[in-house]
Amino acid sequence: MNKYRGRIYFGVSLLTLSCGIQSVYANNAFSPESQWMLGDWNGQRTALQQQGYDFSFGYTGEIATVLDAKQHSSDGTEYADQFALGAHLDLEKILGWQDTEAQITITERNGHSLSQTSDALAGHLSSAQEVWGRGQTWRLTDFWIKKQFLDQKLDIKVGRFGEGEDFNSFDCDFQNLALCGSQVGNWVGDQWYNWPVSQWAARVKYNVRPDLYAQVGVYEYNPENLERGKGFNLSTDGSHGAIIPAEVVWQPKVGNEQLSGEYRVGYYYSTADAQEITQEATSHKQGGWLVAKQQLTAHQGDASRGLTGFINLTLHDSDTNTVSDMQNVGLVYKGLMNSRPQDEIAIGVARISINDDVNNIVDTRGLQNEEYNAEIYYGMHATNWLTIRPNVQYVHHVGAYKNGENAWVGGIKFQTVF
């Protein structure tokens, strides 16, 4: 823990700083009205954006501690974090290439996960700190170019990026992994690589109409991309095949108040061989997903505030995958209090179900069936560049063992934009 004390102090200093800042100049460094902690660089940042250069530098920190556990002493605290440095380039403005843009993102992860170090969470299928994982190291996370054709109806993206950026995408505001981001990548993670891992890929999207599009992608499956020393690996040596996802996305505006929604249905297939759970043969991973998110109400007629509901469903083949299916559901209310119109409160519950064939493998901890993860958080919009989300999590049947631990976890997730 001492090794990461400096990073914790860094996070605490952000929280303290946000409470004491007062400025009437929105573009000044540390102004709560600025969208960046370091301000607009005396107007140069906005000028660069207008010329097509949009630079970003973000930080996410997550602390988690065991509050109580049924079978173990309630101790243990860990901290994990991530820096993300990026540049989005409008190549039409920069080079005159019509409807063309590019993205470069470099990330660095560090720290430890409570789910990996606490006895109370031993075997945790989810994670109490979603920012941890995929090797705590520097990585080239995005390196792609995208161009639109046919009056912007056809959209082609090629380069290095992860599946979850375009397929089975979902918000990542919760701290518990089972309620954050692309869920397929969480349960088929031996082949489907979410952020911050990248691989060579291509994605083709066609806009059927403004609120409806279909897309298909091809993503290299290369286990070497997970290795700690290969965060900037551009070689295809070690490739074993490809993941091919397809998806239809509908983004309606509902009712007189034009409440936003997003509905995704998709399927993936892997061309790579995968060992079957029974160890008797090899097969190919495949499965599908359904994602639905819909704003349900507007707060006193203000559609930027109100209640939103969501649900995620994933289904995976029973031959090769340890997790057979997963569901999560939740509610988010933004702007509940007029005095805090940009704050939000959210609650979510996730169920992770184990493939029945896994129970044919002897485990002294007993049979596995389902693990449940729940979280409630309050998201405080401290400034336009800092959001703080204290949270409480509950994990029922850790590891999906019928006699598994039940544990309460307390956490704080904060995100800032420099």
Secondary structure, DSSP 8 states (H G I E B T S, - for coil): -GGGHHHHHHHHHHHHHHHH---S-TTSTT-TTSSSTTTTTTTHHHHHHHTTEEEEEEEEEEEEEEEEESSS-S--EEEEEEEEEEEEEEHHHHH--TTEEEEEEEEEEEE--HHHH-GGGTT-SS-S-TT--S-SSEEEEEEEEEEEETTTTEEEEEEEE-GGGTSS-----SSSGGGSS-HHHHHSTTTS--TT--EEEEEEEEEEETTEEEEEEEEEE-GGGGSGGGTT----TT--EEEEEEEEEE--EETTTTEEEEEEEEEEEE-S-EE-TTSS-EE--EEEEEEEEEE---BTTBTTSEEEEEEEEEEE-TTT-SEEEEEEEEEEEE--BTTBTT-EEEEEEEEEEE-GGGGGS--TT--B-EEEEEEEEEEEEEETTEEEEEEEEEEESGGGBTT---EEEEEEEEEEE-
